[in-house]
Amino acid sequence: MAEENQKTEEMEAEAEDNAENQAVEGEEASSEAEPAESEEKELTPEEKIEALEKEIADLKNQMLYKAAENDNWRKRMIQQKDDAVTYANASLLEDLLESLDNFDRTVDAAATATDVKSIAEGIKMINCNLVKMLEEKYGLTAYGAEGDEFNPEEHEAIGRQEDENAEKETLAQVYLKGYKLKDKVIRHAKVMVRVPKA
């Protein structure tokens, strides 16, 4: 009986040793497994290169897309500018059409008219309407009349006449009227200038 108890104790002691050994081996195995897992999470150089190449390709596509957008925007702006220049005078020309129609009617009437005075009055009326429209709607005004003071910034002198009675330089004759668009001279008046006699 004592032997059996001793064997049982030895077996129990051996089982405890085995359990301890297994526990130690398990800890060692787990400590070895942890670095293996961390190594699996860490990317290989090839994987890093592949990820970076993908990122570069994405950035390149974005850059090309932005460049295409900018190019399209630039082309639209150029087209809009060209259209603005091409059709800038469209409203003016539409307003001139009425005067052109009136001139056509006058020309047709002149072919069969017996009274020259009525034709002249019709042309004068067309001229008045045209001038009024250009002044009121577009700010175009004519200038230059005989007796006005000569101004070299507005008048182009094509000749000079000395006059004993002249106190300062004035317009003796206007060959071609000048025009201003609002405050800007767009055509200088061509004039003969009367100057005081030296």
C-alpha positions as CSV (number, residue, x, y, z in Angstrom):
1,M,0.0,0.0,0.0
2,A,2.8,2.3,0.8
3,E,4.4,1.5,-2.5
4,E,1.2,2.2,-4.3
5,N,1.0,5.6,-2.6
6,Q,4.6,6.3,-3.5
7,K,4.0,5.4,-7.1
8,T,0.9,7.6,-7.2
9,E,2.9,10.5,-5.7
10,E,5.7,9.9,-8.3
11,M,3.1,9.9,-11.1
12,E,1.5,13.0,-9.8
13,A,4.9,14.7,-9.5
14,E,5.8,13.6,-13.1
15,A,2.4,14.9,-14.4
16,E,3.1,18.2,-12.7
17,D,6.6,18.4,-14.3
18,N,5.1,17.6,-17.7
19,A,2.4,20.3,-17.2
20,E,5.1,22.8,-16.2
21,N,7.2,21.8,-19.2
22,Q,4.3,22.1,-21.5
23,A,3.4,25.5,-20.1
24,V,7.0,26.7,-20.6
25,E,7.0,25.4,-24.2
26,G,3.7,27.0,-24.8
27,E,5.0,30.4,-23.6
28,E,8.1,30.0,-25.8
29,A,6.0,29.0,-28.7
30,S,3.7,32.0,-28.2
31,S,6.7,34.3,-27.9
32,E,8.1,32.9,-31.1
33,A,4.7,33.2,-32.8
34,E,4.4,37.0,-31.9
35,P,7.3,38.1,-34.0
36,A,6.1,35.9,-36.9
37,E,2.7,37.7,-36.8
38,S,4.4,41.1,-36.6
39,E,6.5,40.1,-39.6
40,E,3.4,39.2,-41.5
41,K,1.9,42.6,-40.9
42,E,5.1,44.4,-42.0
43,L,5.1,45.0,-45.8
44,T,7.9,43.5,-47.9
45,P,10.0,45.9,-50.0
46,E,8.2,44.7,-53.2
47,E,4.8,45.4,-51.6
48,K,6.0,48.9,-50.6
49,I,7.2,49.5,-54.1
50,E,3.9,48.3,-55.6
51,A,1.9,50.5,-53.2
52,L,4.1,53.6,-54.0
53,E,3.8,52.9,-57.8
54,K,0.0,52.8,-57.4
55,E,0.0,56.1,-55.5
56,I,2.2,57.7,-58.2
57,A,-0.1,56.5,-60.9
58,D,-3.2,57.9,-59.0
59,L,-1.5,61.2,-58.6
60,K,-0.4,61.3,-62.3
61,N,-4.0,60.6,-63.3
62,Q,-5.3,63.4,-61.1
63,M,-2.6,65.8,-62.5
64,L,-3.6,64.9,-66.1
65,Y,-7.3,65.4,-65.3
66,K,-6.6,68.8,-63.8
67,A,-4.4,69.8,-66.8
68,A,-7.2,68.8,-69.2
69,E,-9.7,70.8,-67.1
70,N,-7.5,73.9,-67.3
71,D,-6.9,73.5,-71.0
72,N,-10.7,73.2,-71.6
73,W,-11.3,76.3,-69.5
74,R,-8.6,78.2,-71.4
75,K,-10.2,77.2,-74.7
76,R,-13.6,78.3,-73.5
77,M,-12.3,81.7,-72.4
78,I,-10.6,82.2,-75.8
79,Q,-13.8,81.3,-77.6
80,Q,-15.9,83.6,-75.5
81,K,-13.4,86.4,-76.1
82,D,-13.4,85.8,-79.9
83,D,-17.2,85.7,-79.9
84,A,-17.4,89.0,-77.9
85,V,-15.1,90.7,-80.4
86,T,-16.8,89.2,-83.4
87,Y,-20.3,90.2,-82.3
88,A,-19.5,93.3,-80.3
89,N,-21.2,95.6,-82.9
90,A,-24.2,93.4,-83.4
91,S,-26.6,95.7,-81.5
92,L,-25.3,98.8,-83.3
93,L,-25.7,97.1,-86.7
94,E,-29.3,96.1,-85.7
95,D,-30.0,99.7,-85.0
96,L,-28.5,100.8,-88.3
97,L,-30.8,98.5,-90.2
98,E,-33.7,100.8,-89.9
99,S,-31.7,103.6,-91.5
100,L,-30.6,101.3,-94.3
101,D,-34.2,100.3,-94.9
102,N,-35.2,104.0,-95.1
103,F,-32.4,104.7,-97.6
104,D,-33.6,101.7,-99.7
105,R,-37.1,103.2,-99.7
106,T,-35.7,106.6,-100.7
107,V,-33.7,105.2,-103.6
108,D,-36.8,103.3,-104.8
109,A,-38.9,106.5,-104.6
110,A,-36.2,108.6,-106.3
111,A,-36.5,106.3,-109.4
112,T,-40.0,107.5,-110.1
113,A,-40.1,110.9,-108.2
114,T,-40.7,114.1,-110.1
115,D,-40.1,116.3,-107.1
116,V,-36.4,116.4,-106.2
117,K,-37.2,118.4,-103.1
118,S,-39.2,115.6,-101.5
119,I,-36.3,113.2,-102.0
120,A,-33.9,115.7,-100.4
121,E,-36.3,116.1,-97.4
122,G,-36.5,112.3,-97.1
123,I,-32.7,112.0,-97.0
124,K,-32.5,114.8,-94.5
125,M,-35.0,113.0,-92.2
126,I,-33.1,109.8,-92.4
127,N,-29.9,111.6,-91.5
128,C,-31.6,113.3,-88.5
129,N,-33.0,110.0,-87.2
130,L,-29.6,108.3,-87.6
131,V,-27.7,111.1,-85.8
132,K,-30.3,111.1,-83.0
133,M,-30.1,107.4,-82.5
134,L,-26.3,107.4,-82.4
135,E,-26.2,110.3,-79.9
136,E,-28.9,109.0,-77.5
137,K,-28.1,105.3,-77.6
138,Y,-24.3,105.2,-78.1
139,G,-23.1,108.6,-77.0
140,L,-21.6,109.5,-80.4
141,T,-21.5,113.2,-80.9
142,A,-20.2,115.3,-83.8
143,Y,-18.2,118.5,-83.3
144,G,-16.5,121.2,-85.3
145,A,-18.3,124.3,-86.6
146,E,-17.1,127.4,-88.3
147,G,-16.1,130.0,-85.7
148,D,-15.1,127.4,-83.0
149,E,-11.8,127.9,-81.2
150,F,-9.0,125.8,-82.7
151,N,-8.0,122.9,-80.4
152,P,-5.1,120.8,-81.7
153,E,-6.2,117.8,-79.6
154,E,-9.6,117.7,-81.4
155,H,-8.9,119.4,-84.8
156,E,-6.5,118.5,-87.6
157,A,-5.5,121.7,-89.4
158,I,-5.1,121.2,-93.1
159,G,-4.4,124.8,-93.8
160,R,-4.1,128.3,-92.3
161,Q,-5.5,131.7,-93.3
162,E,-4.3,134.9,-91.8
163,D,-7.0,137.4,-90.9
164,E,-6.5,140.9,-89.6
165,N,-9.7,140.8,-87.5
166,A,-8.9,137.4,-85.9
167,E,-7.9,137.7,-82.2
168,K,-7.2,134.0,-81.8
169,E,-7.0,130.8,-83.8
170,T,-10.5,129.8,-84.9
171,L,-12.0,127.4,-87.5
172,A,-12.5,129.2,-90.8
173,Q,-14.0,126.2,-92.5
174,V,-14.8,122.6,-91.5
175,Y,-14.0,120.1,-94.3
176,L,-14.9,117.0,-92.2
177,K,-16.7,116.9,-88.9
178,G,-15.0,115.3,-85.9
179,Y,-16.7,112.7,-83.7
180,K,-16.4,111.8,-80.0
181,L,-17.6,108.6,-78.4
182,K,-18.6,110.0,-75.0
183,D,-15.4,111.9,-74.0
184,K,-13.0,110.1,-76.4
185,V,-12.2,111.6,-79.8
186,I,-12.6,108.8,-82.4
187,R,-12.1,111.1,-85.4
188,H,-10.4,114.5,-85.5
189,A,-12.2,117.2,-87.4
190,K,-10.3,118.3,-90.6
191,V,-10.4,122.1,-90.6
192,M,-9.0,125.3,-92.1
193,V,-7.7,127.5,-89.3
194,R,-8.1,131.3,-89.2
195,V,-5.1,132.9,-87.5
196,P,-4.3,136.5,-86.4
197,K,-2.2,138.4,-88.9
198,A,1.4,138.7,-87.8
